Amino acid sequence: MTISSTDFDFVRNYVKSKSAITLEAGKEYLVETRLSSIIVSEGLKDISDLVIKMKERADSPLHARVLDAMTTNETFFFRDITPFEVLKKEVIPDLLSRRSPNGPLNIWCAASSSGQEPYTISMVIADNFPSLKTPGCLTFIASDISQQMLAKAKSGLYTQLEVNRGLPAALLVKHFTKVGLDWQIKDEIKRMVDYRMINLSTTFPSLPQMDIIFIRNVLIYFEVEVKKKILEQIRKVMKPDAYLFLGGSETTFNLDDNFERCDLNKTVAYRLKKPK
Ligand SMILES: C[S@@+](CC[C@H](N)C(=O)[O-])C[C@H]1O[C@@H](n2cnc3c(N)ncnc32)[C@H](O)[C@@H]1O
């Protein structure tokens, strides 16, 4: 299946207008691959048929499916490992020492995809800071733009292949139960996370002031101006001593001068510069 340049432009303009994700020239193959299953399931002939259908209405479930399909949802448990080690050994202990052993702490995991990242954080908290599980001690929001990813994250059901990626066997046994061929995360861990649809490219909804923000491996999809706007909004929901974690190839450098880099044992977090 090949895509014409006008259909490619239509799809990429639509995706950009809804999510700020940029699909540069040369990414035609990605659109072709990602949309092929929608074309089959909708009984359409090809991408041009799909584009005609999308043009019939401004917004429809088909539009949402196309947007979902064009998001890259790659994620796994304990991705990059070090952010979660410093969360356990340095970041949460530091924040609790400034507050009280019971917090309260507010955490936001943005662009959380299918839930492996927020559940990694929940497991770290449940295993090392159990007092934060007391009602009122932790507000933990996880968000994504993809309805499909949010539904999967909320279900907490993972395949053998997914739990094989990054999750230590001891944590699999402790926090999951086997359901048929899959693994279901236990309610105790699931309940800790409140999932929401938040589109980072628009004005953020009202959020509590955060102590810790994870927004990893998503800024890479945006143009500089969009990254700047997102970082500016993130700054506004950070407490003065909050920690921000970005993906390994992402930085605030050259985008927002109000952050300073904080080197923590083999990983980097960003913090707000103190007002002069
Ligand atoms: C590569 S995944 C990263 C998942 C996880 N943070 C990690 O590092 O493993 C990127 C996620 O960003 C989400 N995303 C893309 N554009 C977005 C937007 N405008 N607003 C919110 N989420 C977005 C995608 O749906 C996808 O789930």
Ligand as a Chemical Component Dictionary entry (heavy atoms), coordinates in Angstrom:
data_LIG
# 
_chem_comp.id                   LIG 
_chem_comp.type                 NON-POLYMER 
_chem_comp.pdbx_formal_charge   0 
_chem_comp.three_letter_code    LIG 
# 
loop_
_chem_comp_atom.comp_id 
_chem_comp_atom.atom_id 
_chem_comp_atom.alt_atom_id 
_chem_comp_atom.type_symbol 
_chem_comp_atom.charge 
_chem_comp_atom.model_Cartn_x 
_chem_comp_atom.model_Cartn_y 
_chem_comp_atom.model_Cartn_z 
_chem_comp_atom.pdbx_ordinal 
LIG C1  C1  C 0  7.105  6.628  23.613 1  
LIG S1  S1  S 1  5.724  6.741  24.680 2  
LIG C2  C2  C 0  6.517  7.076  26.217 3  
LIG C3  C3  C 0  5.931  6.265  27.337 4  
LIG C4  C4  C 0  6.636  6.421  28.674 5  
LIG N1  N1  N 0  6.636  7.784  29.111 6  
LIG C5  C5  C 0  8.038  5.889  28.623 7  
LIG O1  O1  O 0  8.977  6.684  28.607 8  
LIG O2  O2  O -1 8.222  4.665  28.602 9  
LIG C6  C6  C 0  5.065  8.325  24.208 10 
LIG C7  C7  C 0  3.636  8.536  24.676 11 
LIG O3  O3  O 0  3.313  9.920  24.494 12 
LIG C8  C8  C 0  1.957  10.014 24.147 13 
LIG N2  N2  N 0  1.700  11.299 23.484 14 
LIG C9  C9  C 0  2.047  11.703 22.236 15 
LIG N3  N3  N 0  1.620  12.947 21.998 16 
LIG C10 C10 C 0  1.003  13.359 23.134 17 
LIG C11 C11 C 0  0.352  14.562 23.500 18 
LIG N4  N4  N 0  0.243  15.590 22.661 19 
LIG N5  N5  N 0  -0.179 14.639 24.743 20 
LIG C12 C12 C 0  -0.077 13.597 25.607 21 
LIG N6  N6  N 0  0.523  12.437 25.315 22 
LIG C13 C13 C 0  1.057  12.319 24.089 23 
LIG C14 C14 C 0  1.723  8.814  23.239 24 
LIG O4  O4  O 0  0.361  8.453  23.154 25 
LIG C15 C15 C 0  2.593  7.742  23.893 26 
LIG O5  O5  O 0  1.849  6.925  24.752 27 
# 
loop_
_chem_comp_bond.comp_id 
_chem_comp_bond.atom_id_1 
_chem_comp_bond.atom_id_2 
_chem_comp_bond.value_order 
_chem_comp_bond.pdbx_ordinal 
LIG C1  S1  SING 1  
LIG S1  C2  SING 2  
LIG S1  C6  SING 3  
LIG C2  C3  SING 4  
LIG C3  C4  SING 5  
LIG C4  N1  SING 6  
LIG C4  C5  SING 7  
LIG C5  O1  DOUB 8  
LIG C5  O2  SING 9  
LIG C6  C7  SING 10 
LIG C7  O3  SING 11 
LIG C7  C15 SING 12 
LIG O3  C8  SING 13 
LIG C8  N2  SING 14 
LIG C8  C14 SING 15 
LIG N2  C9  SING 16 
LIG N2  C13 SING 17 
LIG C9  N3  DOUB 18 
LIG N3  C10 SING 19 
LIG C10 C11 SING 20 
LIG C10 C13 DOUB 21 
LIG C11 N4  SING 22 
LIG C11 N5  DOUB 23 
LIG N5  C12 SING 24 
LIG C12 N6  DOUB 25 
LIG N6  C13 SING 26 
LIG C14 O4  SING 27 
LIG C14 C15 SING 28 
LIG C15 O5  SING 29 
# 
